[in-house]
Amino acid sequence: MKTTKIPTLNLYPSERQALRNAKIKISEISDYALDELEMILDATSERVKTIRALAEFQTIPSVGIKFAEDLIFLGFYSLDELKSEDGAKLLEAFERKKGYATDPCVEDQFRLVVAFAKNPRQDLNWWDFTQERKKYRLENGYPPDRPQTVWHQVIPIQSRK
């Protein structure tokens, strides 16, 4: 029996209460239309778009709130928007926008979300894309404009948890 992963959403207390009042489980949020959630949560369309995206992205195996937030940081709010993307190119755009090079497993996660967006029935995790990424980077390398600063030089140890 497969269990449903309950996403982390960083909801305000009033939003949690509104969901309780409407008898909506957090794991069901991505099933609702944006306009429905706006009314239920009494929130702005931007806030609801973010909440729904966080919920939807966390339906992907091995994707948690931090990576869901990274996808939103890149301007994505649904799996449909990711179907035509390329995991390697997403990593490159992410690193340019952040201003530092990330851990290689981040690229594996980007590859996972693109594959999942195309075929949500597959049961893969980010580490299933490690060999694909290594082969790609061996053949193609990284772009010349890749940031020289590395993520662990920028992100404090406390924030890495």
C-alpha positions in Angstrom: 0.0 0.0 0.0 1.4 3.4 -1.1 1.1 6.2 1.4 0.4 9.8 0.4 3.2 12.2 1.2 2.0 15.2 3.1 3.7 18.4 1.8 5.1 21.1 3.9 3.6 24.5 3.0 4.5 27.0 5.6 0.8 28.0 6.0 -0.3 30.9 8.2 -2.5 29.8 11.1 -5.6 31.4 9.4 -4.9 29.4 6.3 -4.7 26.2 8.2 -7.9 27.0 9.9 -9.6 27.8 6.6 -8.5 24.4 5.2 -9.9 22.7 8.4 -13.2 24.6 8.1 -13.4 23.5 4.4 -12.4 19.9 5.3 -9.5 20.0 2.9 -6.4 18.0 3.7 -3.0 19.5 2.9 -2.3 16.6 0.6 -5.4 17.5 -1.4 -4.5 21.2 -2.1 -3.0 20.5 -5.5 -6.3 19.0 -6.6 -8.1 22.4 -6.3 -8.3 25.2 -8.8 -6.6 28.5 -7.9 -9.8 30.5 -7.8 -11.4 27.9 -5.4 -8.4 28.1 -3.1 -8.5 32.0 -3.2 -12.0 31.9 -1.9 -11.4 29.1 0.7 -8.2 30.7 2.0 -9.2 34.3 1.6 -5.8 34.9 0.1 -4.3 36.8 -2.8 -3.9 35.0 -6.1 -0.1 35.2 -5.8 -0.2 33.6 -2.3 -2.5 30.8 -3.5 -0.4 30.2 -6.6 2.6 29.7 -4.4 0.8 27.4 -1.9 -0.6 25.3 -4.7 2.8 25.1 -6.5 4.5 24.0 -3.2 1.9 21.3 -2.8 2.0 20.1 -6.4 5.8 20.0 -6.6 6.0 18.0 -3.4 3.9 15.2 -5.0 7.2 14.3 -6.8 9.1 11.5 -4.9 12.1 12.9 -3.0 11.1 16.5 -3.5 10.6 18.6 -0.4 9.7 22.2 0.4 13.3 23.5 -0.2 13.4 22.3 -3.8 9.8 23.2 -4.4 10.8 26.7 -3.4 13.7 26.6 -5.8 11.3 25.8 -8.6 9.2 28.8 -7.7 12.3 30.9 -7.5 12.9 30.0 -11.2 9.3 31.1 -12.0 7.6 27.7 -12.2 4.2 27.2 -10.6 3.0 23.9 -12.1 4.3 20.6 -13.4 2.8 21.4 -16.8 5.2 24.3 -17.1 8.1 21.9 -16.6 7.2 19.3 -19.3 9.2 21.0 -22.0 12.2 21.9 -19.9 15.7 20.3 -19.7 17.1 19.4 -16.3 20.7 20.5 -17.2 19.5 23.9 -18.6 17.4 24.4 -15.4 20.4 23.8 -13.2 22.4 26.3 -15.3 19.7 28.9 -15.1 19.3 28.3 -11.3 23.0 28.7 -10.7 23.2 31.9 -12.7 20.2 33.4 -10.8 21.5 32.3 -7.4 25.0 33.5 -8.2 26.8 30.3 -7.0 27.4 26.8 -8.2 25.2 24.2 -6.4 25.8 20.6 -5.4 25.6 18.2 -8.4 22.6 16.4 -6.9 20.5 19.6 -7.5 20.8 18.9 -11.2 19.6 15.3 -10.6 16.5 16.8 -8.9 15.9 19.1 -11.9 16.1 16.1 -14.2 13.7 14.2 -11.9 11.0 17.0 -11.9 11.1 17.2 -15.7 10.8 13.5 -16.1 8.0 13.4 -13.6 6.2 16.3 -15.3 6.2 14.3 -18.5 5.2 11.0 -16.8 3.9 11.3 -13.3 3.2 7.6 -13.0 6.9 6.7 -12.8 8.4 5.9 -9.4 11.8 7.5 -9.6 13.9 9.5 -7.2 16.6 12.2 -7.8 19.4 9.7 -7.4 18.0 7.7 -10.3 19.3 10.5 -12.5 22.9 10.6 -11.2 24.4 8.5 -14.0 22.6 10.4 -16.7 23.9 13.7 -15.3 27.5 12.4 -14.9 27.4 11.2 -18.6 26.0 14.5 -19.8 28.5 16.6 -17.9 31.4 14.4 -19.0 30.3 15.0 -22.6 29.2 18.6 -22.4 30.8 20.1 -19.3 29.4 23.2 -17.7 28.8 26.6 -19.4 31.7 29.1 -19.3 29.6 31.5 -17.3 29.0 29.1 -14.4 29.5 30.9 -11.1 32.9 30.3 -9.6 31.6 30.7 -6.0 30.3 27.3 -4.6 27.1 26.9 -2.6 28.9 25.9 0.7 30.9 29.2 0.6 27.6 31.1 0.6 25.0 29.1 2.6 25.7 29.1 6.4 25.9 25.6 8.0 22.7 26.2 10.1 20.7 26.8 6.9 21.8 23.6 5.2 19.6 21.4 7.5 
